[in-house]
Amino acid sequence: MTYHAYLQGMLRREITRVMACYADPDSDCELQLLKRALAYSPRQEPKTPSLRVE
């Protein structure tokens, strides 16, 4: 399996999950999708090393 095929499959599964989420009227899908998005995003900016010499 190529990386391109892997990404296509991953995207297809994610789109299917989102569509199924919005199809259910009793679902709290916005909250679920927000939690998933926050799990994938970096928590904080990487800290740059200080250039100060002690």
PyMOL Python script that loads the backbone (N, CA, C, O; Angstrom):
from pymol import cmd

cmd.read_pdbstr("""\
ATOM      1  N   MET A   1       0.848  -1.182   0.000  1.00  0.00           N
ATOM      2  CA  MET A   1       0.000   0.000   0.000  1.00  0.00           C
ATOM      3  C   MET A   1       0.895   1.248   0.000  1.00  0.00           C
ATOM      4  O   MET A   1       1.825   1.374   0.798  1.00  0.00           O
ATOM      5  N   THR A   2       0.589   2.132  -0.895  1.00  0.00           N
ATOM      6  CA  THR A   2       1.369   3.362  -0.955  1.00  0.00           C
ATOM      7  C   THR A   2       0.874   4.344   0.107  1.00  0.00           C
ATOM      8  O   THR A   2      -0.225   4.203   0.644  1.00  0.00           O
ATOM      9  N   TYR A   3       1.689   5.313   0.387  1.00  0.00           N
ATOM     10  CA  TYR A   3       1.316   6.328   1.367  1.00  0.00           C
ATOM     11  C   TYR A   3       0.088   7.100   0.897  1.00  0.00           C
ATOM     12  O   TYR A   3      -0.770   7.465   1.700  1.00  0.00           O
ATOM     13  N   HIS A   4       0.011   7.347  -0.420  1.00  0.00           N
ATOM     14  CA  HIS A   4      -1.132   8.052  -0.988  1.00  0.00           C
ATOM     15  C   HIS A   4      -2.423   7.264  -0.747  1.00  0.00           C
ATOM     16  O   HIS A   4      -3.441   7.843  -0.369  1.00  0.00           O
ATOM     17  N   ALA A   5      -2.385   5.962  -0.962  1.00  0.00           N
ATOM     18  CA  ALA A   5      -3.565   5.119  -0.732  1.00  0.00           C
ATOM     19  C   ALA A   5      -3.926   5.098   0.749  1.00  0.00           C
ATOM     20  O   ALA A   5      -5.105   5.095   1.103  1.00  0.00           O
ATOM     21  N   TYR A   6      -2.920   5.085   1.608  1.00  0.00           N
ATOM     22  CA  TYR A   6      -3.165   5.114   3.050  1.00  0.00           C
ATOM     23  C   TYR A   6      -3.884   6.406   3.445  1.00  0.00           C
ATOM     24  O   TYR A   6      -4.854   6.373   4.203  1.00  0.00           O
ATOM     25  N   LEU A   7      -3.408   7.539   2.930  1.00  0.00           N
ATOM     26  CA  LEU A   7      -4.038   8.817   3.242  1.00  0.00           C
ATOM     27  C   LEU A   7      -5.452   8.895   2.698  1.00  0.00           C
ATOM     28  O   LEU A   7      -6.340   9.432   3.361  1.00  0.00           O
ATOM     29  N   GLN A   8      -5.677   8.369   1.502  1.00  0.00           N
ATOM     30  CA  GLN A   8      -7.026   8.354   0.936  1.00  0.00           C
ATOM     31  C   GLN A   8      -7.977   7.546   1.812  1.00  0.00           C
ATOM     32  O   GLN A   8      -9.102   7.974   2.069  1.00  0.00           O
ATOM     33  N   GLY A   9      -7.533   6.388   2.267  1.00  0.00           N
ATOM     34  CA  GLY A   9      -8.357   5.551   3.126  1.00  0.00           C
ATOM     35  C   GLY A   9      -8.652   6.224   4.453  1.00  0.00           C
ATOM     36  O   GLY A   9      -9.773   6.152   4.956  1.00  0.00           O
ATOM     37  N   MET A  10      -7.646   6.878   5.021  1.00  0.00           N
ATOM     38  CA  MET A  10      -7.824   7.566   6.295  1.00  0.00           C
ATOM     39  C   MET A  10      -8.820   8.719   6.134  1.00  0.00           C
ATOM     40  O   MET A  10      -9.685   8.916   6.987  1.00  0.00           O
ATOM     41  N   LEU A  11      -8.699   9.468   5.055  1.00  0.00           N
ATOM     42  CA  LEU A  11      -9.606  10.577   4.802  1.00  0.00           C
ATOM     43  C   LEU A  11     -11.025  10.071   4.556  1.00  0.00           C
ATOM     44  O   LEU A  11     -11.988  10.666   5.039  1.00  0.00           O
ATOM     45  N   ARG A  12     -11.156   8.992   3.818  1.00  0.00           N
ATOM     46  CA  ARG A  12     -12.476   8.410   3.544  1.00  0.00           C
ATOM     47  C   ARG A  12     -13.149   7.969   4.845  1.00  0.00           C
ATOM     48  O   ARG A  12     -14.343   8.206   5.030  1.00  0.00           O
ATOM     49  N   ARG A  13     -12.401   7.333   5.747  1.00  0.00           N
ATOM     50  CA  ARG A  13     -12.961   6.903   7.036  1.00  0.00           C
ATOM     51  C   ARG A  13     -13.382   8.105   7.878  1.00  0.00           C
ATOM     52  O   ARG A  13     -14.426   8.079   8.530  1.00  0.00           O
ATOM     53  N   GLU A  14     -12.566   9.155   7.862  1.00  0.00           N
ATOM     54  CA  GLU A  14     -12.885  10.348   8.656  1.00  0.00           C
ATOM     55  C   GLU A  14     -14.143  11.027   8.123  1.00  0.00           C
ATOM     56  O   GLU A  14     -14.996  11.447   8.905  1.00  0.00           O
ATOM     57  N   ILE A  15     -14.266  11.138   6.807  1.00  0.00           N
ATOM     58  CA  ILE A  15     -15.455  11.757   6.217  1.00  0.00           C
ATOM     59  C   ILE A  15     -16.695  10.929   6.530  1.00  0.00           C
ATOM     60  O   ILE A  15     -17.747  11.486   6.844  1.00  0.00           O
ATOM     61  N   THR A  16     -16.583   9.606   6.449  1.00  0.00           N
ATOM     62  CA  THR A  16     -17.707   8.732   6.775  1.00  0.00           C
ATOM     63  C   THR A  16     -18.129   8.919   8.228  1.00  0.00           C
ATOM     64  O   THR A  16     -19.322   8.952   8.531  1.00  0.00           O
ATOM     65  N   ARG A  17     -17.161   9.039   9.118  1.00  0.00           N
ATOM     66  CA  ARG A  17     -17.458   9.230  10.543  1.00  0.00           C
ATOM     67  C   ARG A  17     -18.190  10.553  10.768  1.00  0.00           C
ATOM     68  O   ARG A  17     -19.157  10.606  11.527  1.00  0.00           O
ATOM     69  N   VAL A  18     -17.735  11.611  10.114  1.00  0.00           N
ATOM     70  CA  VAL A  18     -18.370  12.924  10.272  1.00  0.00           C
ATOM     71  C   VAL A  18     -19.783  12.909   9.711  1.00  0.00           C
ATOM     72  O   VAL A  18     -20.700  13.445  10.334  1.00  0.00           O
ATOM     73  N   MET A  19     -19.974  12.303   8.543  1.00  0.00           N
ATOM     74  CA  MET A  19     -21.303  12.251   7.929  1.00  0.00           C
ATOM     75  C   MET A  19     -22.271  11.453   8.801  1.00  0.00           C
ATOM     76  O   MET A  19     -23.425  11.848   8.965  1.00  0.00           O
ATOM     77  N   ALA A  20     -21.815  10.347   9.353  1.00  0.00           N
ATOM     78  CA  ALA A  20     -22.672   9.537  10.223  1.00  0.00           C
ATOM     79  C   ALA A  20     -23.001  10.303  11.499  1.00  0.00           C
ATOM     80  O   ALA A  20     -24.103  10.186  12.035  1.00  0.00           O
ATOM     81  N   CYS A  21     -22.063  11.068  11.970  1.00  0.00           N
ATOM     82  CA  CYS A  21     -22.267  11.855  13.186  1.00  0.00           C
ATOM     83  C   CYS A  21     -23.374  12.883  12.969  1.00  0.00           C
ATOM     84  O   CYS A  21     -24.255  13.032  13.815  1.00  0.00           O
ATOM     85  N   TYR A  22     -23.335  13.587  11.849  1.00  0.00           N
ATOM     86  CA  TYR A  22     -24.341  14.609  11.579  1.00  0.00           C
ATOM     87  C   TYR A  22     -25.688  14.011  11.181  1.00  0.00           C
ATOM     88  O   TYR A  22     -26.705  14.701  11.251  1.00  0.00           O
ATOM     89  N   ALA A  23     -25.720  12.756  10.768  1.00  0.00           N
ATOM     90  CA  ALA A  23     -26.981  12.115  10.405  1.00  0.00           C
ATOM     91  C   ALA A  23     -27.804  11.765  11.645  1.00  0.00           C
ATOM     92  O   ALA A  23     -29.021  11.608  11.554  1.00  0.00           O
ATOM     93  N   ASP A  24     -27.148  11.641  12.808  1.00  0.00           N
ATOM     94  CA  ASP A  24     -27.835  11.285  14.049  1.00  0.00           C
ATOM     95  C   ASP A  24     -28.261  12.567  14.763  1.00  0.00           C
ATOM     96  O   ASP A  24     -27.400  13.317  15.223  1.00  0.00           O
ATOM     97  N   PRO A  25     -29.575  12.842  14.870  1.00  0.00           N
ATOM     98  CA  PRO A  25     -30.014  14.105  15.471  1.00  0.00           C
ATOM     99  C   PRO A  25     -29.741  14.201  16.969  1.00  0.00           C
ATOM    100  O   PRO A  25     -29.661  15.304  17.508  1.00  0.00           O
ATOM    101  N   ASP A  26     -29.596  13.073  17.645  1.00  0.00           N
ATOM    102  CA  ASP A  26     -29.362  13.094  19.090  1.00  0.00           C
ATOM    103  C   ASP A  26     -27.885  13.085  19.451  1.00  0.00           C
ATOM    104  O   ASP A  26     -27.527  12.997  20.625  1.00  0.00           O
ATOM    105  N   SER A  27     -27.040  13.175  18.455  1.00  0.00           N
ATOM    106  CA  SER A  27     -25.606  13.073  18.681  1.00  0.00           C
ATOM    107  C   SER A  27     -25.027  14.408  19.138  1.00  0.00           C
ATOM    108  O   SER A  27     -25.503  15.475  18.748  1.00  0.00           O
ATOM    109  N   ASP A  28     -23.994  14.328  19.968  1.00  0.00           N
ATOM    110  CA  ASP A  28     -23.250  15.530  20.359  1.00  0.00           C
ATOM    111  C   ASP A  28     -22.000  15.606  19.480  1.00  0.00           C
ATOM    112  O   ASP A  28     -20.879  15.698  19.979  1.00  0.00           O
ATOM    113  N   CYS A  29     -22.213  15.565  18.169  1.00  0.00           N
ATOM    114  CA  CYS A  29     -21.089  15.402  17.243  1.00  0.00           C
ATOM    115  C   CYS A  29     -20.144  16.591  17.232  1.00  0.00           C
ATOM    116  O   CYS A  29     -18.943  16.415  17.029  1.00  0.00           O
ATOM    117  N   GLU A  30     -20.657  17.800  17.444  1.00  0.00           N
ATOM    118  CA  GLU A  30     -19.741  18.936  17.448  1.00  0.00           C
ATOM    119  C   GLU A  30     -18.706  18.783  18.560  1.00  0.00           C
ATOM    120  O   GLU A  30     -17.523  19.055  18.356  1.00  0.00           O
ATOM    121  N   LEU A  31     -19.152  18.349  19.727  1.00  0.00           N
ATOM    122  CA  LEU A  31     -18.236  18.147  20.839  1.00  0.00           C
ATOM    123  C   LEU A  31     -17.246  17.021  20.543  1.00  0.00           C
ATOM    124  O   LEU A  31     -16.055  17.148  20.830  1.00  0.00           O
ATOM    125  N   GLN A  32     -17.732  15.929  19.976  1.00  0.00           N
ATOM    126  CA  GLN A  32     -16.847  14.803  19.638  1.00  0.00           C
ATOM    127  C   GLN A  32     -15.805  15.221  18.613  1.00  0.00           C
ATOM    128  O   GLN A  32     -14.628  14.888  18.752  1.00  0.00           O
ATOM    129  N   LEU A  33     -16.228  15.947  17.588  1.00  0.00           N
ATOM    130  CA  LEU A  33     -15.294  16.375  16.545  1.00  0.00           C
ATOM    131  C   LEU A  33     -14.276  17.374  17.092  1.00  0.00           C
ATOM    132  O   LEU A  33     -13.109  17.353  16.699  1.00  0.00           O
ATOM    133  N   LEU A  34     -14.716  18.245  17.997  1.00  0.00           N
ATOM    134  CA  LEU A  34     -13.793  19.193  18.600  1.00  0.00           C
ATOM    135  C   LEU A  34     -12.746  18.464  19.437  1.00  0.00           C
ATOM    136  O   LEU A  34     -11.564  18.803  19.384  1.00  0.00           O
ATOM    137  N   LYS A  35     -13.171  17.474  20.201  1.00  0.00           N
ATOM    138  CA  LYS A  35     -12.221  16.701  21.011  1.00  0.00           C
ATOM    139  C   LYS A  35     -11.213  15.978  20.123  1.00  0.00           C
ATOM    140  O   LYS A  35     -10.026  15.926  20.446  1.00  0.00           O
ATOM    141  N   ARG A  36     -11.680  15.417  18.999  1.00  0.00           N
ATOM    142  CA  ARG A  36     -10.766  14.733  18.076  1.00  0.00           C
ATOM    143  C   ARG A  36      -9.780  15.717  17.460  1.00  0.00           C
ATOM    144  O   ARG A  36      -8.595  15.413  17.327  1.00  0.00           O
ATOM    145  N   ALA A  37     -10.266  16.892  17.087  1.00  0.00           N
ATOM    146  CA  ALA A  37      -9.382  17.893  16.476  1.00  0.00           C
ATOM    147  C   ALA A  37      -8.328  18.354  17.476  1.00  0.00           C
ATOM    148  O   ALA A  37      -7.163  18.530  17.118  1.00  0.00           O
ATOM    149  N   LEU A  38      -8.738  18.551  18.732  1.00  0.00           N
ATOM    150  CA  LEU A  38      -7.778  18.984  19.740  1.00  0.00           C
ATOM    151  C   LEU A  38      -6.765  17.893  20.054  1.00  0.00           C
ATOM    152  O   LEU A  38      -5.621  18.190  20.400  1.00  0.00           O
ATOM    153  N   ALA A  39      -7.172  16.644  19.938  1.00  0.00           N
ATOM    154  CA  ALA A  39      -6.243  15.544  20.190  1.00  0.00           C
ATOM    155  C   ALA A  39      -5.152  15.499  19.116  1.00  0.00           C
ATOM    156  O   ALA A  39      -4.023  15.097  19.398  1.00  0.00           O
ATOM    157  N   TYR A  40      -5.483  15.909  17.883  1.00  0.00           N
ATOM    158  CA  TYR A  40      -4.500  15.878  16.800  1.00  0.00           C
ATOM    159  C   TYR A  40      -3.617  17.112  16.777  1.00  0.00           C
ATOM    160  O   TYR A  40      -2.506  17.060  16.249  1.00  0.00           O
ATOM    161  N   SER A  41      -4.081  18.220  17.335  1.00  0.00           N
ATOM    162  CA  SER A  41      -3.310  19.455  17.248  1.00  0.00           C
ATOM    163  C   SER A  41      -2.264  19.511  18.355  1.00  0.00           C
ATOM    164  O   SER A  41      -2.448  18.908  19.413  1.00  0.00           O
ATOM    165  N   PRO A  42      -1.178  20.221  18.123  1.00  0.00           N
ATOM    166  CA  PRO A  42      -0.161  20.338  19.170  1.00  0.00           C
ATOM    167  C   PRO A  42      -0.712  21.106  20.371  1.00  0.00           C
ATOM    168  O   PRO A  42      -1.486  22.050  20.216  1.00  0.00           O
ATOM    169  N   ARG A  43      -0.313  20.697  21.542  1.00  0.00           N
ATOM    170  CA  ARG A  43      -0.821  21.312  22.781  1.00  0.00           C
ATOM    171  C   ARG A  43      -0.261  22.713  22.986  1.00  0.00           C
ATOM    172  O   ARG A  43      -0.975  23.602  23.451  1.00  0.00           O
ATOM    173  N   GLN A  44       0.979  22.915  22.651  1.00  0.00           N
ATOM    174  CA  GLN A  44       1.596  24.221  22.844  1.00  0.00           C
ATOM    175  C   GLN A  44       2.707  24.400  21.819  1.00  0.00           C
ATOM    176  O   GLN A  44       3.185  23.442  21.211  1.00  0.00           O
ATOM    177  N   GLU A  45       3.092  25.628  21.651  1.00  0.00           N
ATOM    178  CA  GLU A  45       4.187  25.921  20.723  1.00  0.00           C
ATOM    179  C   GLU A  45       5.485  25.371  21.294  1.00  0.00           C
ATOM    180  O   GLU A  45       5.699  25.427  22.505  1.00  0.00           O
ATOM    181  N   PRO A  46       6.345  24.847  20.449  1.00  0.00           N
ATOM    182  CA  PRO A  46       7.633  24.384  20.958  1.00  0.00           C
ATOM    183  C   PRO A  46       8.439  25.560  21.505  1.00  0.00           C
ATOM    184  O   PRO A  46       8.454  26.649  20.931  1.00  0.00           O
ATOM    185  N   LYS A  47       9.087  25.317  22.597  1.00  0.00           N
ATOM    186  CA  LYS A  47       9.853  26.385  23.236  1.00  0.00           C
ATOM    187  C   LYS A  47      11.205  26.518  22.544  1.00  0.00           C
ATOM    188  O   LYS A  47      11.903  25.535  22.296  1.00  0.00           O
ATOM    189  N   THR A  48      11.544  27.750  22.245  1.00  0.00           N
ATOM    190  CA  THR A  48      12.849  27.990  21.639  1.00  0.00           C
ATOM    191  C   THR A  48      13.881  28.134  22.743  1.00  0.00           C
ATOM    192  O   THR A  48      13.589  28.723  23.783  1.00  0.00           O
ATOM    193  N   PRO A  49      15.069  27.614  22.542  1.00  0.00           N
ATOM    194  CA  PRO A  49      16.088  27.723  23.594  1.00  0.00           C
ATOM    195  C   PRO A  49      16.509  29.183  23.780  1.00  0.00           C
ATOM    196  O   PRO A  49      16.567  29.967  22.833  1.00  0.00           O
ATOM    197  N   SER A  50      16.789  29.502  24.995  1.00  0.00           N
ATOM    198  CA  SER A  50      17.221  30.858  25.310  1.00  0.00           C
ATOM    199  C   SER A  50      18.649  31.075  24.805  1.00  0.00           C
ATOM    200  O   SER A  50      19.505  30.198  24.922  1.00  0.00           O
ATOM    201  N   LEU A  51      18.882  32.242  24.251  1.00  0.00           N
ATOM    202  CA  LEU A  51      20.222  32.555  23.745  1.00  0.00           C
ATOM    203  C   LEU A  51      21.051  33.300  24.784  1.00  0.00           C
ATOM    204  O   LEU A  51      22.199  33.661  24.523  1.00  0.00           O
ATOM    205  N   ARG A  52      20.483  33.528  25.940  1.00  0.00           N
ATOM    206  CA  ARG A  52      21.185  34.259  26.989  1.00  0.00           C
ATOM    207  C   ARG A  52      22.295  33.387  27.593  1.00  0.00           C
ATOM    208  O   ARG A  52      22.081  32.210  27.886  1.00  0.00           O
ATOM    209  N   VAL A  53      23.462  33.970  27.772  1.00  0.00           N
ATOM    210  CA  VAL A  53      24.590  33.255  28.365  1.00  0.00           C
ATOM    211  C   VAL A  53      24.682  33.656  29.829  1.00  0.00           C
ATOM    212  O   VAL A  53      24.641  34.841  30.160  1.00  0.00           O
ATOM    213  N   GLU A  54      24.806  32.673  30.696  1.00  0.00           N
ATOM    214  CA  GLU A  54      24.877  32.967  32.135  1.00  0.00           C
ATOM    215  C   GLU A  54      26.298  33.015  32.606  1.00  0.00           C
ATOM    216  O   GLU A  54      26.549  33.249  33.788  1.00  0.00           O
TER     217      GLU A  54
END
""", "prot")
cmd.dss("prot")
cmd.show_as("cartoon", "prot")
cmd.util.cbc("prot")
cmd.orient("prot")
